[in-house]
């Protein structure tokens, strides 16, 4: 017999995952917090396995709660590691790069919950 979930059960499960994610977000530093944001944006906004980010560094800093310098360092690190592609002021992420960023996020989630 399969389990049946009502709308309130579904909302409770979503709230649980959002709370867990928000707590994780608070404990992440620098590049790890940036990786989480990039993964979330890829999952929400990618088109055919590619994401083009036109946000300013300041906008990304505001979104992550990091200082501008930390965002710039994280972007430079990820570009150097091949996890993103910089093209002018744009950040490009393909499916393979997303998977690398996702691995960083998953490792953080494992260490946080473990």
C-alpha positions in Angstrom: 0.0 0.0 0.0 1.5 3.3 -1.0 1.6 6.2 1.4 -0.7 9.1 0.8 0.3 12.7 1.7 -2.0 15.6 2.0 -1.2 19.1 1.1 -0.3 20.0 4.7 2.1 17.0 4.9 3.8 18.2 1.6 4.1 21.7 3.0 5.6 20.4 6.2 8.2 18.4 4.2 9.1 21.5 2.1 9.4 23.6 5.3 11.7 21.0 6.8 14.0 21.0 3.8 14.0 24.8 3.6 14.9 25.1 7.3 17.7 22.6 6.9 19.0 24.5 3.8 18.8 27.8 5.6 20.7 26.5 8.6 23.3 25.0 6.3 23.5 28.4 4.6 24.3 30.1 7.9 27.2 27.8 8.6 28.8 27.9 5.1 31.7 30.2 4.5 32.9 31.9 1.3 33.1 29.7 -1.7 30.9 27.0 -0.2 28.0 29.5 0.3 28.6 30.8 -3.3 28.5 27.2 -4.6 25.1 26.6 -2.9 23.7 29.7 -4.5 25.0 28.8 -8.0 23.6 25.2 -7.6 20.2 26.6 -6.6 20.1 29.1 -9.5 21.2 26.3 -11.9 18.4 24.1 -10.7 15.8 26.8 -11.0 16.9 28.7 -14.1 19.0 26.5 -16.4 17.9 26.2 -20.0 18.9 23.0 -21.7 21.6 22.2 -19.2 23.2 25.7 -19.3 22.9 28.7 -17.1 24.0 32.3 -17.9 24.3 34.6 -14.9 24.3 38.3 -15.6 24.1 39.4 -12.0 26.7 41.9 -10.7 29.2 40.8 -8.1 27.5 43.1 -5.6 24.1 41.6 -6.3 25.6 38.1 -5.7 27.2 39.4 -2.5 23.9 40.8 -1.3 22.2 37.5 -2.1 24.7 35.4 -0.3 25.5 37.7 2.6 29.2 37.6 1.7 31.4 40.6 1.1 32.2 41.6 -2.4 35.8 40.5 -2.0 34.7 37.0 -0.9 32.4 36.7 -3.9 35.2 37.7 -6.3 37.6 35.2 -4.7 35.0 32.4 -5.0 34.3 33.2 -8.6 38.0 33.3 -9.4 38.5 29.9 -7.5 35.6 28.2 -9.3 36.8 29.5 -12.7 40.3 28.3 -12.0 38.9 24.9 -11.0 36.8 24.7 -14.1 33.5 24.8 -12.2 32.3 27.9 -13.9 33.2 29.8 -17.1 33.7 33.6 -17.0 32.8 35.5 -20.1 33.2 39.2 -19.5 30.9 40.0 -16.6 28.8 36.8 -17.2 29.1 33.5 -15.4 28.3 30.5 -17.4 27.6 27.0 -15.9 27.0 23.9 -18.0 25.7 20.5 -16.8 29.2 19.1 -16.0 30.2 22.2 -14.0 26.9 22.1 -12.2 27.6 18.5 -11.1 31.0 19.6 -9.7 29.4 22.4 -7.8 26.6 20.0 -6.6 29.3 17.7 -5.3 30.7 20.6 -3.1 27.2 21.3 -1.8 26.5 17.6 -1.1 29.8 17.2 0.8 28.9 20.2 3.0 25.4 18.9 3.6 26.8 15.5 4.6 29.3 17.0 7.0 26.7 19.4 8.4 24.0 16.7 9.1 26.5 13.9 10.0 
